[in-house]
Amino acid sequence: MTIDRLRAHWGFTRMPFAKDLAPSMLHSHRSHAEAVARVAWCIDEQALGVLTGEVGAGKTVAVRAALAGIDASRHTVIYLGNPSVGVRGLYSTIVSALGGVPRFHRASLIPQAQDALATEEHERGRKVVLILDEAHMLDADQLEGLRLLTNSQMDNHAPFACVLVGQPTLRRRIRLGAFAALDQRVALRYSMTGMEPAETADYVAHHLKIAGFSELA
C-alpha cells in the first residue's frame, strides 16, 4: 500500500508522526514541558546546560520548542548535530556561523571563536545559543575546548548560552574528575523521562488529530 493510499484510507491530510511539524503542533507532556522551560531559562541566563534522556525521549523536540519561543532578532542559534567533526570542527562551526573565515592553526582559531562570540553580543546585540546534539559522543578534546570557550571572560560573564543534548552517558561522563572544571560550569541539568501510559495515549491521539483523523476506534 502506497503512502497516498494509506493516508486516504485513514483520512489523513498528513502523516501523523512526521518530523516536519511546527513547534506549535508538538505534543507537550510533563517531562517535555519541563525540558522546554529549563532550556528556555538556560538561554535567557546565557548558561551551560545538560539535557539528557534515552533515545526517543524527545530531547531534540524539546530544544526545538524552546528555540521557537525566543526572539529571532536578538539571538543567533548555532546547531551542531555531528560531534565527529572534532574540536577544530567545533570552533570552525562557530566562527563560520558568525560570519568569519576559520583560521588554519588551532592556537589562533580558539581566540578567533572567542572574539566572534563576544562581537556578536557586544557589537551586534545578539545572544548566541550553541546547541550540541548527540553530545554523549563528544570526545575529551572537544569537552575541554568547550570549557575554554566558557572561560573567555574570567568567569564573570558567559559570552553565549550552550545546551549539551545527549543520552544518559553524557551526564555521567561530565561528572568524571577529568572534566571537573567543565562540570562546575554546568548551571542546568535535566533528564527527560518516558511518558506515563495516559500521556502516551494523549500523544497518539494528538498526532492522529493533527493528521486529520477525528474518530478513534
C-alpha positions in Angstrom: 0.0 0.0 0.0 1.4 3.4 -1.0 1.7 6.3 1.4 -1.1 8.2 -0.5 -3.4 5.2 -0.3 -2.6 4.8 3.4 -3.4 8.5 4.0 -6.7 8.2 2.0 -7.7 5.0 3.9 -7.4 6.7 7.3 -8.5 10.2 6.2 -5.1 11.7 7.0 -4.3 15.1 5.5 -0.6 14.5 6.5 1.3 11.7 8.1 0.7 11.8 11.9 4.2 11.3 13.2 6.2 13.3 10.6 9.2 15.3 11.8 8.4 18.5 10.0 5.7 19.6 12.4 5.7 23.2 13.5 6.7 23.7 17.2 3.1 24.9 17.9 1.8 21.5 16.7 4.1 19.4 19.0 2.6 17.4 21.8 3.5 18.5 25.3 3.6 16.2 28.3 5.1 16.8 31.7 8.7 15.9 31.0 8.6 17.7 27.7 7.2 20.9 29.2 9.7 20.8 32.0 12.6 20.4 29.5 11.3 23.3 27.3 11.1 25.6 30.4 14.6 24.7 31.6 16.2 25.1 28.2 14.5 28.5 27.8 15.9 29.5 31.2 19.4 28.4 30.2 19.2 30.5 27.0 17.9 33.5 28.9 20.7 33.3 31.5 23.4 32.5 28.9 24.3 29.4 30.9 25.7 26.0 30.2 23.0 23.3 30.4 22.9 19.5 30.0 19.8 17.8 28.7 19.8 14.0 28.7 17.4 11.2 28.0 17.1 7.9 26.4 16.8 7.5 22.6 13.3 8.8 21.6 12.6 10.7 24.8 12.1 13.9 22.8 15.2 15.8 23.7 15.7 17.5 20.3 11.9 18.2 20.0 12.1 20.0 23.4 15.0 22.1 22.2 13.1 23.0 19.0 10.2 24.1 21.1 12.3 26.2 23.4 14.1 27.9 20.4 10.7 28.7 18.8 9.9 30.8 21.8 13.0 33.1 21.6 13.3 36.4 19.7 15.0 35.6 16.5 16.1 39.2 16.0 18.1 39.1 19.3 19.5 35.6 19.1 21.9 33.7 16.9 21.4 29.9 17.0 24.3 27.6 16.1 23.4 23.9 15.9 26.0 21.2 15.7 24.5 17.7 15.3 27.6 15.8 14.3 30.2 15.6 17.1 32.6 13.7 14.8 34.0 17.0 13.4 36.4 17.2 16.3 37.4 20.2 18.4 38.6 22.1 15.3 35.2 21.5 13.7 33.5 22.8 16.8 35.5 26.1 16.7 35.2 26.4 12.9 31.4 25.9 13.1 31.1 28.8 15.5 33.4 31.1 13.5 31.7 30.3 10.2 28.2 30.7 11.6 29.1 34.2 12.9 30.4 35.3 9.5 34.1 34.6 9.8 36.6 32.5 8.0 38.2 30.0 10.4 41.9 30.3 10.8 44.1 27.3 10.0 46.1 26.9 13.2 44.2 25.8 16.2 46.2 28.2 18.5 44.7 31.2 16.6 41.3 29.6 16.0 40.5 29.4 19.7 40.7 33.2 20.3 39.0 33.8 17.0 36.0 31.8 18.1 36.0 33.7 21.5 36.3 37.0 19.8 33.4 36.1 17.4 31.2 35.2 20.3 32.0 38.5 22.1 31.5 40.6 19.0 28.1 39.0 18.3 26.9 40.1 21.7 28.6 43.4 22.3 28.6 44.9 18.9 25.6 43.3 17.2 23.5 43.0 20.3 22.7 39.3 19.7 22.9 36.4 22.2 24.5 33.3 20.8 22.8 30.0 21.5 25.0 26.9 20.9 23.2 23.6 20.7 25.4 20.5 20.7 23.3 17.5 19.8 24.4 13.9 20.3 26.8 15.4 22.9 27.4 12.0 24.5 29.7 11.4 21.5 31.9 14.5 22.2 35.5 13.5 22.9 37.7 14.7 25.7 39.4 17.3 23.5 36.0 18.8 22.5 34.8 19.0 26.1 38.0 20.7 27.1 37.6 23.0 24.1 34.1 23.9 25.2 35.4 24.7 28.7 38.0 27.1 27.1 35.2 28.9 25.3 33.2 29.4 28.5 36.4 30.7 30.2 37.0 33.6 27.9 36.0 36.4 30.3 37.4 35.2 33.6 34.2 33.6 34.9 32.4 37.0 35.3 30.2 36.6 32.2 29.3 33.9 29.8 29.5 35.0 26.2 26.9 32.5 25.0 24.3 30.0 26.1 25.1 26.4 25.4 23.0 23.3 25.7 24.5 19.8 25.5 21.9 17.3 24.4 22.6 13.6 24.6 22.0 10.2 26.1 22.3 9.5 29.9 26.0 8.6 29.5 26.7 12.3 28.9 25.5 13.2 32.3 27.7 10.5 34.0 30.7 11.3 31.8 30.8 15.0 32.7 30.8 14.0 36.3 34.2 12.3 35.9 37.1 14.0 37.6 38.8 14.7 34.3 36.0 17.2 33.4 35.6 18.7 36.8 36.3 22.3 35.6 33.6 21.9 32.9 31.2 20.2 35.3 31.5 23.2 37.7 30.2 25.5 35.0 27.0 23.5 34.3 24.1 25.6 35.6 21.3 23.3 34.4 20.9 19.5 34.4 17.7 17.8 33.4 17.0 14.2 32.5 13.9 13.6 30.4 11.8 10.6 31.4 9.4 8.4 29.4 5.7 9.2 29.1 3.2 7.7 31.5 0.5 5.4 29.9 -2.1 8.2 30.0 0.5 10.6 28.4 1.2 8.1 25.7 -2.5 7.8 24.8 -2.7 11.6 24.7 0.4 11.7 22.5 -1.1 9.3 19.9 -4.5 10.9 19.9 -2.9 14.4 19.5 -0.9 13.3 16.4 -3.8 11.5 14.9 -5.9 14.6 15.3 -3.4 17.0 13.6 -3.2 14.4 10.8 -6.9 14.8 10.2 -8.2 11.6 11.8 -11.1 12.6 14.1 -12.6 9.3 15.1 -10.8 6.8 17.3 -11.9 3.2 17.5 
